Amino acid sequence: EFMNQYGFEMLTEICRFFAFACKYSDKDKRYHLDKVMGPDEFHEKYPDKKEGGLKNNAYTNIMLSWVIKNCLNLYYNLYKNSENKSQISAEELDLWQKISQNLYLNVNNEGIIEQFEGYFNLKELDWEHYKKKYGNIYRLDRILKAEGKSPDSYKLAKQADTLMVFYNLSDKELNETFTELGITLPADYKINNFNYYIKRTSHGSTLSRVVHSWLANDFDLIEWSWDLYSDALGSDFYDIQGGTTSEGIHAGVMTATIMQAICSFAGIDIRGKAIKISPKMPKQWQSIGFSILFRDVIYQIEVTHKTIGIKTDKDVGVLINNIPCIIQEGVWWNIDY
């Protein structure tokens, strides 16, 4: 209902905006997006430039390709013959298709996705020096500016930037998007990118801890995941950013910690037509229980280190560790995994 009333119009206007902002280059036959600031927040411009903005932020370009592709799929499958929702010209459709398939993305020989064009040319930071000198380097941007330096000059980030696409999109969606862009990546590209960027992130954002904790859990880095998650849970209680709690709690982060408990630790994936369950419970917990509403079905779920308990108000199919299971209405099912 939301897509019918508002969502599709929002997607089309997003596509129109970025189609206007993208510029085609005859040199590399790619579309480029300039004057962008990615999720990182520490990089506002190039070191040798006065004007703000960066070129070809990887997160932005990947997500834009995904958004356009999904908008086009909705149009052709649902709204093409709708009088109120078909006000998209053939020229626009053709341009959007070309942009979604030809956005610029730079990947090195190790499969590392460049955070933005020119990132690989920036200087490396002596992280150990700054940790030893200042202890808390969450706000590394302020530290560098106090020393007369600029975070724009270094390979660093406040929070997840390129890695945010791994948080937002499923493996299937990622692979389809890279295929759409004509990009071939090695099988271990996700863990390689995680290891590359996690070492260059100050975690100055509480939300960054949740994102990286979620990804670490995906890569079976269980202890690291728990440490980051614990920091996120206590971020406002202990005021780890030194004075921000008095100005208001991080409500988005608190919501993200709940989402991680359900979607990462309990392993609930709601990005498809059927729920997938693949738990990776922290050893500090014995069980987790919750109820969720998904596609008009109420699920009661309890996960331990050995079993998954499910009860639904309708007959429904689920995937448990990629194995199809049928759950009958009103019956409590306990399934070993």
Helices and strands as residue ranges (DSSP letters): H 2-2, I 3-7, H 8-21, E 23-25, E 30-32, H 58-74, I 75-79, H 90-102, G 119-121, H 127-134, H 140-146, G 151-153, H 164-168, H 171-180, H 189-198, H 206-218, H 222-233, G 245-247, H 251-260, I 261-265, E 268-269, E 276-277, E 287-294, E 297-304, E 307-312, E 316-320, E 323-327, E 333-336
